[in-house]
Amino acid sequence: MIQNYPNPFNPSTVISYRLSNDSHVMLKIFDALGREIAILLNENKSKGEHEFHLDATNYNLSGGIYFVEMTAGTNVSTIKLVLTK
């Protein structure tokens, strides 16, 4: 997973990732205390480059620090997002 852009963001940002093979991908967003806020994506994706457009208004997010965790097959990665209001 590649760091989102822009970061900090308000109200939307793009999360990019690259898959080396076809994989089941799950993107989850967590608050700064580690509580799961939402599952952003949970589907099979083909090999290659992909983008997820996150709009904070769709998830009723307030300003602060969030973490997005991506699981693709057995690989797990996390990025830190900053939402400004």
Backbone as XML, in Angstrom:
<?xml version="1.0"?>
<chain id="A" units="angstrom">
  <residue number="1" name="MET">
    <atom name="N" x="0.858" y="-1.159" z="0.000"/>
    <atom name="CA" x="0.000" y="0.000" z="0.000"/>
    <atom name="C" x="0.909" y="1.228" z="0.000"/>
  </residue>
  <residue number="2" name="ILE">
    <atom name="N" x="0.497" y="2.219" z="-0.744"/>
    <atom name="CA" x="1.257" y="3.458" z="-0.879"/>
    <atom name="C" x="0.573" y="4.518" z="-0.027"/>
  </residue>
  <residue number="3" name="GLN">
    <atom name="N" x="1.349" y="5.407" z="0.587"/>
    <atom name="CA" x="0.777" y="6.457" z="1.442"/>
    <atom name="C" x="-0.291" y="7.227" z="0.670"/>
  </residue>
  <residue number="4" name="ASN">
    <atom name="N" x="-1.391" y="7.509" z="1.367"/>
    <atom name="CA" x="-2.487" y="8.232" z="0.716"/>
    <atom name="C" x="-2.053" y="9.632" z="0.296"/>
  </residue>
  <residue number="5" name="TYR">
    <atom name="N" x="-2.770" y="10.183" z="-0.673"/>
    <atom name="CA" x="-2.491" y="11.539" z="-1.148"/>
    <atom name="C" x="-3.801" y="12.241" z="-1.436"/>
  </residue>
  <residue number="6" name="PRO">
    <atom name="N" x="-4.028" y="13.447" z="-0.980"/>
    <atom name="CA" x="-3.163" y="14.206" z="-0.081"/>
    <atom name="C" x="-3.276" y="13.707" z="1.358"/>
  </residue>
  <residue number="7" name="ASN">
    <atom name="N" x="-2.298" y="14.071" z="2.147"/>
    <atom name="CA" x="-2.291" y="13.741" z="3.572"/>
    <atom name="C" x="-1.503" y="14.820" z="4.288"/>
  </residue>
  <residue number="8" name="PRO">
    <atom name="N" x="-2.120" y="15.653" z="5.096"/>
    <atom name="CA" x="-3.503" y="15.622" z="5.583"/>
    <atom name="C" x="-4.502" y="15.902" z="4.463"/>
  </residue>
  <residue number="9" name="PHE">
    <atom name="N" x="-5.752" y="15.505" z="4.724"/>
    <atom name="CA" x="-6.793" y="15.655" z="3.717"/>
    <atom name="C" x="-8.073" y="16.198" z="4.339"/>
  </residue>
  <residue number="10" name="ASN">
    <atom name="N" x="-8.925" y="16.745" z="3.487"/>
    <atom name="CA" x="-10.253" y="17.201" z="3.883"/>
    <atom name="C" x="-11.050" y="17.494" z="2.625"/>
  </residue>
  <residue number="11" name="PRO">
    <atom name="N" x="-12.108" y="16.826" z="2.302"/>
    <atom name="CA" x="-12.653" y="15.659" z="2.987"/>
    <atom name="C" x="-12.279" y="14.344" z="2.311"/>
  </residue>
  <residue number="12" name="SER">
    <atom name="N" x="-11.491" y="14.401" z="1.198"/>
    <atom name="CA" x="-11.243" y="13.140" z="0.489"/>
    <atom name="C" x="-9.761" y="12.941" z="0.204"/>
  </residue>
  <residue number="13" name="THR">
    <atom name="N" x="-9.401" y="11.670" z="0.024"/>
    <atom name="CA" x="-8.022" y="11.286" z="-0.260"/>
    <atom name="C" x="-8.040" y="10.009" z="-1.092"/>
  </residue>
  <residue number="14" name="VAL">
    <atom name="N" x="-6.919" y="9.681" z="-1.683"/>
    <atom name="CA" x="-6.802" y="8.482" z="-2.513"/>
    <atom name="C" x="-5.772" y="7.544" z="-1.887"/>
  </residue>
  <residue number="15" name="ILE">
    <atom name="N" x="-6.176" y="6.289" z="-1.715"/>
    <atom name="CA" x="-5.289" y="5.244" z="-1.213"/>
    <atom name="C" x="-4.939" y="4.348" z="-2.398"/>
  </residue>
  <residue number="16" name="SER">
    <atom name="N" x="-3.661" y="4.259" z="-2.712"/>
    <atom name="CA" x="-3.213" y="3.457" z="-3.854"/>
    <atom name="C" x="-2.505" y="2.207" z="-3.359"/>
  </residue>
  <residue number="17" name="TYR">
    <atom name="N" x="-2.638" y="1.137" z="-4.136"/>
    <atom name="CA" x="-1.935" y="-0.094" z="-3.797"/>
    <atom name="C" x="-1.679" y="-0.903" z="-5.051"/>
  </residue>
  <residue number="18" name="ARG">
    <atom name="N" x="-0.669" y="-1.756" z="-4.962"/>
    <atom name="CA" x="-0.250" y="-2.590" z="-6.085"/>
    <atom name="C" x="-0.272" y="-4.045" z="-5.643"/>
  </residue>
  <residue number="19" name="LEU">
    <atom name="N" x="-0.874" y="-4.899" z="-6.448"/>
    <atom name="CA" x="-0.939" y="-6.334" z="-6.149"/>
    <atom name="C" x="-0.060" y="-7.098" z="-7.119"/>
  </residue>
  <residue number="20" name="SER">
    <atom name="N" x="0.762" y="-7.992" z="-6.583"/>
    <atom name="CA" x="1.636" y="-8.788" z="-7.442"/>
    <atom name="C" x="0.907" y="-10.000" z="-8.026"/>
  </residue>
  <residue number="21" name="ASN">
    <atom name="N" x="-0.229" y="-10.393" z="-7.427"/>
    <atom name="CA" x="-1.091" y="-11.453" z="-7.984"/>
    <atom name="C" x="-2.534" y="-11.139" z="-7.624"/>
  </residue>
  <residue number="22" name="ASP">
    <atom name="N" x="-3.442" y="-11.847" z="-8.246"/>
    <atom name="CA" x="-4.855" y="-11.699" z="-7.895"/>
    <atom name="C" x="-4.997" y="-12.027" z="-6.413"/>
  </residue>
  <residue number="23" name="SER">
    <atom name="N" x="-5.752" y="-11.198" z="-5.679"/>
    <atom name="CA" x="-5.864" y="-11.379" z="-4.231"/>
    <atom name="C" x="-7.216" y="-10.901" z="-3.729"/>
  </residue>
  <residue number="24" name="HIS">
    <atom name="N" x="-7.593" y="-11.435" z="-2.577"/>
    <atom name="CA" x="-8.732" y="-10.894" z="-1.846"/>
    <atom name="C" x="-8.185" y="-9.726" z="-1.026"/>
  </residue>
  <residue number="25" name="VAL">
    <atom name="N" x="-8.784" y="-8.549" z="-1.182"/>
    <atom name="CA" x="-8.296" y="-7.341" z="-0.525"/>
    <atom name="C" x="-9.336" y="-6.847" z="0.464"/>
  </residue>
  <residue number="26" name="MET">
    <atom name="N" x="-8.842" y="-6.518" z="1.677"/>
    <atom name="CA" x="-9.700" y="-5.905" z="2.681"/>
    <atom name="C" x="-9.012" y="-4.641" z="3.176"/>
  </residue>
  <residue number="27" name="LEU">
    <atom name="N" x="-9.734" y="-3.512" z="3.106"/>
    <atom name="CA" x="-9.270" y="-2.252" z="3.662"/>
    <atom name="C" x="-10.165" y="-1.915" z="4.836"/>
  </residue>
  <residue number="28" name="LYS">
    <atom name="N" x="-9.557" y="-1.662" z="6.000"/>
    <atom name="CA" x="-10.301" y="-1.270" z="7.190"/>
    <atom name="C" x="-9.739" y="0.039" z="7.699"/>
  </residue>
  <residue number="29" name="ILE">
    <atom name="N" x="-10.615" y="0.879" z="8.287"/>
    <atom name="CA" x="-10.162" y="2.121" z="8.879"/>
    <atom name="C" x="-10.378" y="2.056" z="10.387"/>
  </residue>
  <residue number="30" name="PHE">
    <atom name="N" x="-9.361" y="2.539" z="11.126"/>
    <atom name="CA" x="-9.372" y="2.534" z="12.587"/>
    <atom name="C" x="-9.123" y="3.943" z="13.101"/>
  </residue>
  <residue number="31" name="ASP">
    <atom name="N" x="-9.683" y="4.265" z="14.274"/>
    <atom name="CA" x="-9.380" y="5.556" z="14.886"/>
    <atom name="C" x="-8.050" y="5.463" z="15.634"/>
  </residue>
  <residue number="32" name="ALA">
    <atom name="N" x="-7.630" y="6.566" z="16.249"/>
    <atom name="CA" x="-6.331" y="6.623" z="16.927"/>
    <atom name="C" x="-6.258" y="5.681" z="18.129"/>
  </residue>
  <residue number="33" name="LEU">
    <atom name="N" x="-7.405" y="5.258" z="18.666"/>
    <atom name="CA" x="-7.426" y="4.327" z="19.792"/>
    <atom name="C" x="-7.476" y="2.869" z="19.343"/>
  </residue>
  <residue number="34" name="GLY">
    <atom name="N" x="-7.455" y="2.644" z="18.029"/>
    <atom name="CA" x="-7.446" y="1.291" z="17.502"/>
    <atom name="C" x="-8.820" y="0.678" z="17.308"/>
  </residue>
  <residue number="35" name="ARG">
    <atom name="N" x="-9.869" y="1.480" z="17.463"/>
    <atom name="CA" x="-11.234" y="0.970" z="17.250"/>
    <atom name="C" x="-11.550" y="0.963" z="15.758"/>
  </residue>
  <residue number="36" name="GLU">
    <atom name="N" x="-12.086" y="-0.158" z="15.292"/>
    <atom name="CA" x="-12.453" y="-0.262" z="13.877"/>
    <atom name="C" x="-13.642" y="0.645" z="13.600"/>
  </residue>
  <residue number="37" name="ILE">
    <atom name="N" x="-13.491" y="1.505" z="12.611"/>
    <atom name="CA" x="-14.557" y="2.436" z="12.218"/>
    <atom name="C" x="-15.414" y="1.820" z="11.122"/>
  </residue>
  <residue number="38" name="ALA">
    <atom name="N" x="-14.767" y="1.250" z="10.116"/>
    <atom name="CA" x="-15.512" y="0.703" z="8.979"/>
    <atom name="C" x="-14.614" y="-0.194" z="8.138"/>
  </residue>
  <residue number="39" name="ILE">
    <atom name="N" x="-15.259" y="-1.082" z="7.402"/>
    <atom name="CA" x="-14.581" y="-1.839" z="6.354"/>
    <atom name="C" x="-14.816" y="-1.062" z="5.064"/>
  </residue>
  <residue number="40" name="LEU">
    <atom name="N" x="-13.749" y="-0.575" z="4.484"/>
    <atom name="CA" x="-13.849" y="0.257" z="3.283"/>
    <atom name="C" x="-13.975" y="-0.581" z="2.020"/>
  </residue>
  <residue number="41" name="LEU">
    <atom name="N" x="-13.313" y="-1.727" z="2.005"/>
    <atom name="CA" x="-13.278" y="-2.568" z="0.811"/>
    <atom name="C" x="-13.092" y="-4.011" z="1.253"/>
  </residue>
  <residue number="42" name="ASN">
    <atom name="N" x="-13.832" y="-4.917" z="0.632"/>
    <atom name="CA" x="-13.723" y="-6.340" z="0.950"/>
    <atom name="C" x="-14.115" y="-7.114" z="-0.307"/>
  </residue>
  <residue number="43" name="GLU">
    <atom name="N" x="-13.149" y="-7.268" z="-1.215"/>
    <atom name="CA" x="-13.457" y="-7.939" z="-2.484"/>
    <atom name="C" x="-12.194" y="-8.461" z="-3.153"/>
  </residue>
  <residue number="44" name="ASN">
    <atom name="N" x="-12.385" y="-9.311" z="-4.133"/>
    <atom name="CA" x="-11.284" y="-9.846" z="-4.921"/>
    <atom name="C" x="-10.848" y="-8.794" z="-5.933"/>
  </residue>
  <residue number="45" name="LYS">
    <atom name="N" x="-9.527" y="-8.656" z="-6.063"/>
    <atom name="CA" x="-8.963" y="-7.704" z="-7.011"/>
    <atom name="C" x="-7.919" y="-8.413" z="-7.863"/>
  </residue>
  <residue number="46" name="SER">
    <atom name="N" x="-7.773" y="-7.947" z="-9.088"/>
    <atom name="CA" x="-6.800" y="-8.534" z="-10.001"/>
    <atom name="C" x="-5.412" y="-7.937" z="-9.772"/>
  </residue>
  <residue number="47" name="LYS">
    <atom name="N" x="-4.422" y="-8.634" z="-10.260"/>
    <atom name="CA" x="-3.029" y="-8.183" z="-10.215"/>
    <atom name="C" x="-2.933" y="-6.799" z="-10.842"/>
  </residue>
  <residue number="48" name="GLY">
    <atom name="N" x="-2.086" y="-5.933" z="-10.264"/>
    <atom name="CA" x="-1.880" y="-4.613" z="-10.841"/>
    <atom name="C" x="-2.095" y="-3.494" z="-9.843"/>
  </residue>
  <residue number="49" name="GLU">
    <atom name="N" x="-2.230" y="-2.280" z="-10.370"/>
    <atom name="CA" x="-2.367" y="-1.086" z="-9.541"/>
    <atom name="C" x="-3.838" y="-0.729" z="-9.374"/>
  </residue>
  <residue number="50" name="HIS">
    <atom name="N" x="-4.174" y="-0.308" z="-8.153"/>
    <atom name="CA" x="-5.556" y="0.032" z="-7.823"/>
    <atom name="C" x="-5.589" y="1.277" z="-6.950"/>
  </residue>
  <residue number="51" name="GLU">
    <atom name="N" x="-6.751" y="1.936" z="-6.918"/>
    <atom name="CA" x="-6.961" y="3.100" z="-6.066"/>
    <atom name="C" x="-8.290" y="2.971" z="-5.351"/>
  </residue>
  <residue number="52" name="PHE">
    <atom name="N" x="-8.314" y="3.446" z="-4.104"/>
    <atom name="CA" x="-9.565" y="3.554" z="-3.359"/>
    <atom name="C" x="-9.719" y="5.015" z="-2.989"/>
  </residue>
  <residue number="53" name="HIS">
    <atom name="N" x="-10.858" y="5.614" z="-3.350"/>
    <atom name="CA" x="-11.134" y="7.011" z="-3.046"/>
    <atom name="C" x="-11.940" y="7.070" z="-1.748"/>
  </residue>
  <residue number="54" name="LEU">
    <atom name="N" x="-11.312" y="7.611" z="-0.707"/>
    <atom name="CA" x="-11.940" y="7.714" z="0.604"/>
    <atom name="C" x="-12.507" y="9.107" z="0.786"/>
  </residue>
  <residue number="55" name="ASP">
    <atom name="N" x="-13.806" y="9.195" z="1.007"/>
    <atom name="CA" x="-14.478" y="10.456" z="1.308"/>
    <atom name="C" x="-14.920" y="10.383" z="2.762"/>
  </residue>
  <residue number="56" name="ALA">
    <atom name="N" x="-14.321" y="11.202" z="3.612"/>
    <atom name="CA" x="-14.588" y="11.168" z="5.050"/>
    <atom name="C" x="-16.048" y="11.432" z="5.383"/>
  </residue>
  <residue number="57" name="THR">
    <atom name="N" x="-16.743" y="12.171" z="4.536"/>
    <atom name="CA" x="-18.149" y="12.465" z="4.826"/>
    <atom name="C" x="-19.021" y="11.221" z="4.726"/>
  </residue>
  <residue number="58" name="ASN">
    <atom name="N" x="-18.603" y="10.226" z="3.939"/>
    <atom name="CA" x="-19.371" y="8.984" z="3.812"/>
    <atom name="C" x="-19.307" y="8.136" z="5.071"/>
  </residue>
  <residue number="59" name="TYR">
    <atom name="N" x="-18.299" y="8.383" z="5.918"/>
    <atom name="CA" x="-18.102" y="7.579" z="7.124"/>
    <atom name="C" x="-18.259" y="8.407" z="8.390"/>
  </residue>
  <residue number="60" name="ASN">
    <atom name="N" x="-18.719" y="9.644" z="8.244"/>
    <atom name="CA" x="-18.974" y="10.535" z="9.382"/>
    <atom name="C" x="-17.725" y="10.686" z="10.256"/>
  </residue>
  <residue number="61" name="LEU">
    <atom name="N" x="-16.565" y="10.855" z="9.622"/>
    <atom name="CA" x="-15.309" y="10.989" z="10.359"/>
    <atom name="C" x="-15.099" y="12.427" z="10.796"/>
  </residue>
  <residue number="62" name="SER">
    <atom name="N" x="-14.655" y="12.607" z="12.022"/>
    <atom name="CA" x="-14.290" y="13.938" z="12.503"/>
    <atom name="C" x="-12.786" y="14.118" z="12.320"/>
  </residue>
  <residue number="63" name="GLY">
    <atom name="N" x="-12.302" y="15.331" z="12.494"/>
    <atom name="CA" x="-10.883" y="15.592" z="12.325"/>
    <atom name="C" x="-10.054" y="14.761" z="13.286"/>
  </residue>
  <residue number="64" name="GLY">
    <atom name="N" x="-8.903" y="14.302" z="12.834"/>
    <atom name="CA" x="-8.023" y="13.533" z="13.700"/>
    <atom name="C" x="-7.156" y="12.571" z="12.919"/>
  </residue>
  <residue number="65" name="ILE">
    <atom name="N" x="-6.543" y="11.656" z="13.663"/>
    <atom name="CA" x="-5.640" y="10.662" z="13.091"/>
    <atom name="C" x="-6.380" y="9.340" z="12.935"/>
  </residue>
  <residue number="66" name="TYR">
    <atom name="N" x="-6.192" y="8.723" z="11.780"/>
    <atom name="CA" x="-6.802" y="7.430" z="11.473"/>
    <atom name="C" x="-5.735" y="6.521" z="10.880"/>
  </residue>
  <residue number="67" name="PHE">
    <atom name="N" x="-5.999" y="5.238" z="10.914"/>
    <atom name="CA" x="-5.115" y="4.243" z="10.313"/>
    <atom name="C" x="-5.932" y="3.385" z="9.362"/>
  </residue>
  <residue number="68" name="VAL">
    <atom name="N" x="-5.374" y="3.111" z="8.190"/>
    <atom name="CA" x="-6.000" y="2.193" z="7.242"/>
    <atom name="C" x="-5.111" y="0.964" z="7.150"/>
  </residue>
  <residue number="69" name="GLU">
    <atom name="N" x="-5.728" y="-0.183" z="7.370"/>
    <atom name="CA" x="-5.023" y="-1.462" z="7.283"/>
    <atom name="C" x="-5.493" y="-2.190" z="6.036"/>
  </residue>
  <residue number="70" name="MET">
    <atom name="N" x="-4.530" y="-2.660" z="5.246"/>
    <atom name="CA" x="-4.853" y="-3.421" z="4.055"/>
    <atom name="C" x="-4.351" y="-4.845" z="4.228"/>
  </residue>
  <residue number="71" name="THR">
    <atom name="N" x="-5.243" y="-5.797" z="4.007"/>
    <atom name="CA" x="-4.872" y="-7.205" z="3.980"/>
    <atom name="C" x="-5.099" y="-7.701" z="2.560"/>
  </residue>
  <residue number="72" name="ALA">
    <atom name="N" x="-4.049" y="-8.256" z="1.972"/>
    <atom name="CA" x="-4.130" y="-8.822" z="0.622"/>
    <atom name="C" x="-3.449" y="-10.179" z="0.678"/>
  </residue>
  <residue number="73" name="GLY">
    <atom name="N" x="-4.261" y="-11.240" z="0.668"/>
    <atom name="CA" x="-3.694" y="-12.574" z="0.858"/>
    <atom name="C" x="-3.147" y="-12.672" z="2.266"/>
  </residue>
  <residue number="74" name="THR">
    <atom name="N" x="-1.854" y="-12.969" z="2.396"/>
    <atom name="CA" x="-1.226" y="-13.056" z="3.718"/>
    <atom name="C" x="-0.464" y="-11.785" z="4.076"/>
  </residue>
  <residue number="75" name="ASN">
    <atom name="N" x="-0.457" y="-10.800" z="3.193"/>
    <atom name="CA" x="0.260" y="-9.544" z="3.436"/>
    <atom name="C" x="-0.643" y="-8.534" z="4.131"/>
  </residue>
  <residue number="76" name="VAL">
    <atom name="N" x="-0.083" y="-7.862" z="5.142"/>
    <atom name="CA" x="-0.812" y="-6.829" z="5.871"/>
    <atom name="C" x="0.063" y="-5.587" z="5.929"/>
  </residue>
  <residue number="77" name="SER">
    <atom name="N" x="-0.526" y="-4.427" z="5.630"/>
    <atom name="CA" x="0.207" y="-3.167" z="5.755"/>
    <atom name="C" x="-0.739" y="-2.101" z="6.291"/>
  </residue>
  <residue number="78" name="THR">
    <atom name="N" x="-0.160" y="-1.069" z="6.897"/>
    <atom name="CA" x="-0.933" y="-0.008" z="7.533"/>
    <atom name="C" x="-0.350" y="1.350" z="7.170"/>
  </residue>
  <residue number="79" name="ILE">
    <atom name="N" x="-1.233" y="2.316" z="6.944"/>
    <atom name="CA" x="-0.814" y="3.694" z="6.744"/>
    <atom name="C" x="-1.570" y="4.605" z="7.708"/>
  </residue>
  <residue number="80" name="LYS">
    <atom name="N" x="-0.972" y="5.751" z="8.001"/>
    <atom name="CA" x="-1.552" y="6.738" z="8.900"/>
    <atom name="C" x="-2.124" y="7.877" z="8.062"/>
  </residue>
  <residue number="81" name="LEU">
    <atom name="N" x="-3.376" y="8.258" z="8.352"/>
    <atom name="CA" x="-4.040" y="9.344" z="7.658"/>
    <atom name="C" x="-4.372" y="10.444" z="8.658"/>
  </residue>
  <residue number="82" name="VAL">
    <atom name="N" x="-4.305" y="11.683" z="8.223"/>
    <atom name="CA" x="-4.672" y="12.814" z="9.067"/>
    <atom name="C" x="-5.784" y="13.569" z="8.372"/>
  </residue>
  <residue number="83" name="LEU">
    <atom name="N" x="-6.939" y="13.637" z="9.045"/>
    <atom name="CA" x="-8.101" y="14.352" z="8.524"/>
    <atom name="C" x="-8.185" y="15.689" z="9.233"/>
  </residue>
  <residue number="84" name="THR">
    <atom name="N" x="-8.142" y="16.771" z="8.464"/>
    <atom name="CA" x="-8.261" y="18.119" z="9.039"/>
    <atom name="C" x="-9.683" y="18.613" z="8.839"/>
  </residue>
  <residue number="85" name="LYS">
    <atom name="N" x="-10.184" y="19.317" z="9.801"/>
    <atom name="CA" x="-11.530" y="19.896" z="9.698"/>
    <atom name="C" x="-11.474" y="21.374" z="9.941"/>
  </residue>
</chain>
